[in-house]
Amino acid sequence: MSINKDIKRITTETLRLMKFENRKIAMLTAYDFTIAQMVDKGGIDAILVGDSASNVMAGHETTLPITLDQMIYHAQSVVRGVERALVVVDLPFGSYQSDPQKALDSAVRIMKESGAHAIKLEGGSEVKKSISKIVNAGIPVMGHLGLTPQSIYQFGTYKVRAKEEEEAQKLIEDAKLLEKLGCFAIVLEKIPAKLAAKVTAAVSIPTIGIGAGSEVDGQILVVHDMLGMTHEFHPRFLRQYLSLHSQITGAVAKYVEDVKTLDFPSKKEQY
């Protein structure tokens, strides 16, 4: 049972304490006010305003097209719906990779304009200068290793990462580097469970897994996937807790029928 029902506001320090006390961290994505409200009231520890909004909200094939302005808009909407959870916002593709100063400027904009509590970015040693500059400015940073969707065209596939020894060793070293640079947590996406367990034991900051097994410090899923709204997406790591796609389309079909047959509105539903 989580301690967090008694905590008025989850912070980065709360997550560190949860790792220390071996209490699992529950995290979901959210992109709008209404979903954020429900997720927060459900007792979630942390919310990621993910660049996956590019997929589930805008219909793009990858996360690459979403802009910094669009991420700030989604983050503003989520923050207004949250009273308790820690809100983390993805830095979108192109806003941090090439220039540490640009990375800091992007992070500052998100923090100032959305009211979020932290940012997340993808990569290890390749982006160490950007991470260092952001952390040194006092902005909390969550790392992201393993399958990094912003690099999908470089990878060429969404298959499991770090199955080979060389890549696995680099991932462990990158995780240690992220901790040294001051990251408060790391997302581990789609890597072997045994490797995720090694990383979790090798660092003192929380690891949040998605397709990374059970021996991490917490789990994250895309809320649309978990609720069964993206009904054609069935990776091994996904557990669907509802089937909203069929329920919503069924409800819409019934509404259409009721309107066309004059069943709606009834006399009780009129003024």
Secondary structure, DSSP 8 states (H G I E B T S, - for coil): --SGGG-SS--HHHHHHHHHTT--EEEEE--SHHHHHHHHHTT-SEEEE-TTHHHHTT--SSSTT--HHHHHHHHHHHHHT-SSSEEEEE--TTSSSS-HHHHHHHHHHHHHHH--SEEE---SGGGHHHHHHHHHTT--EEEEEES-GGGHHHH-S-S----SHHHHHHHHHHHHHHHHHT-SEEEEES--HHHHHHHHHH-SS-EEEESS-SSSSEEEE-HHHHTTSSTT---TT---S--HHHHHHHHHHHHHHHHHTT-SS-GGG--
